[in-house]
Amino acid sequence: MPPVAAEQINDAEMTRFVDLIYKVTGIRISTQKKTLLSNRIRRRLKQTGVETFEAYYLKLKRLPASDLEWDRFLEEVTTHETFLYRDQVQWDWFQREFLPGVIASQRETKGPKALRIWSAACSTGDEAMTIATCIASTLPNLSEWRVQIVGTDIGVGALEQAKKAVYNERAMHLVPEICKKKFFTRQPDGTSWQANPILTGMVNYRQHNLLEPLNEAPFDLVFLKNVLIYFDDVSKKTAVGHIRKLIRPGGLLVAGAAEGVSDLLRELQRLQPWLYQTSEGKNAR
Ligand SMILES: C[S@@+](CC[C@H](N)C(=O)[O-])C[C@H]1O[C@@H](n2cnc3c(N)ncnc32)[C@H](O)[C@@H]1O
């Protein structure tokens, strides 16, 4: 008879998995979450036919990070919770202060009509699509603007979902009715919405691990929400170091309310508990 996976991983296995997850993602899972982690990994054992936690651990270690099994494993151990217009106060700021500031500044300087925004750890793209929706409903003569929204996440599966740009009622529940009607198309199933090309045309998705540098031109604004809450101080510092280099002088960072990055961003001006600006610029743009 083949060996049957134990109900729970033992303490030594737990430590090895926790260390592995930390090394790859920066996420530090509490060793107290043994039952949760056991259940999640057991799902992978079932799917792959691997019989023990130990054997699955060894299998993962041997596979290159690009292997699909890595993504499936990370899918199980990371949180993808997200929805459009999450944290209303930030979207009010984005639409009522940031975007009007961008328009006014462009008019004043006669500079290029260009805007680059990064949704870091974007999960299934709901944040990136909220950015696009706010822009489409605020920027006059949108076609004259070169808007680039880059959504990145470590999870390939989440990004595949993001590229489909289809959102269920739950993800859409905070989208203003007027925007829903104007920029989304209800799907034949009646329970989901497809973002229209005016939105999807602004967004590009790329796989990226926040523990590594991202090869991109600087951004005017970066959203970094609900991801570093799972990191420890060391991996937070690494991620913030990479992100900081990609905010243009005078550019801004929107952090999640519980992101715990204020100590790491001391050299930036804190405009709100969740909003930071690089020191080189006086205006929001
Ligand atoms: C809870 S979601 C946040 C989604 C969105 N930012 C929001 O606030 O609604 C967290 C995302 O972080 C991603 N993630 C975790 N570790 C990561 C890493 N090291 N690099 C990039 N993304 C990571 C996960 O795959 C997941 O999709």
The ligand as a Tripos MOL2 file, in Angstrom:
@<TRIPOS>MOLECULE
LIG
   27    29     1     0     0
SMALL
NO_CHARGES

@<TRIPOS>ATOM
      1 C1         -4.2790   40.3500   -1.0970 C.3       1 LIG1
      2 S1         -3.6300   40.4790   -2.7220 S.3       1 LIG1
      3 C2         -3.6020   42.2530   -2.9190 C.3       1 LIG1
      4 C3         -4.2630   42.7040   -4.1980 C.3       1 LIG1
      5 C4         -4.4180   44.2150   -4.3570 C.3       1 LIG1
      6 N1         -3.1580   44.9050   -4.2320 N.3       1 LIG1
      7 C5         -5.4010   44.7580   -3.3390 C.2       1 LIG1
      8 O1         -4.9920   45.4210   -2.3920 O.co2     1 LIG1
      9 O2         -6.6070   44.5520   -3.5070 O.co2     1 LIG1
     10 C6         -1.9090   40.0860   -2.4270 C.3       1 LIG1
     11 C7         -1.1670   39.6810   -3.6920 C.3       1 LIG1
     12 O3          0.2440   39.7320   -3.4090 O.3       1 LIG1
     13 C8          0.8640   38.7680   -4.2370 C.3       1 LIG1
     14 N2          2.2170   38.5070   -3.7350 N.ar      1 LIG1
     15 C9          2.6050   37.8380   -2.6290 C.ar      1 LIG1
     16 N3          3.9310   37.8110   -2.5250 N.ar      1 LIG1
     17 C10         4.4110   38.4870   -3.5920 C.ar      1 LIG1
     18 C11         5.7160   38.7990   -4.0480 C.ar      1 LIG1
     19 N4          6.8100   38.4120   -3.3740 N.pl3     1 LIG1
     20 N5          5.8420   39.5190   -5.1830 N.ar      1 LIG1
     21 C12         4.7460   39.9050   -5.8780 C.ar      1 LIG1
     22 N6          3.4960   39.6390   -5.5010 N.ar      1 LIG1
     23 C13         3.3200   38.9330   -4.3730 C.ar      1 LIG1
     24 C14        -0.0780   37.5730   -4.1510 C.3       1 LIG1
     25 O4          0.1130   36.6900   -5.2470 O.3       1 LIG1
     26 C15        -1.4480   38.2650   -4.1580 C.3       1 LIG1
     27 O5         -2.0230   38.2900   -5.4360 O.3       1 LIG1
@<TRIPOS>BOND
     1     1     2 1
     2     2     3 1
     3     2    10 1
     4     3     4 1
     5     4     5 1
     6     5     6 1
     7     5     7 1
     8     7     8 2
     9     7     9 1
    10    10    11 1
    11    11    12 1
    12    11    26 1
    13    12    13 1
    14    13    14 1
    15    13    24 1
    16    14    15 ar
    17    14    23 ar
    18    15    16 ar
    19    16    17 ar
    20    17    18 ar
    21    17    23 ar
    22    18    19 1
    23    18    20 ar
    24    20    21 ar
    25    21    22 ar
    26    22    23 ar
    27    24    25 1
    28    24    26 1
    29    26    27 1
@<TRIPOS>SUBSTRUCTURE
     1 LIG1         1 GROUP 0 **** ****
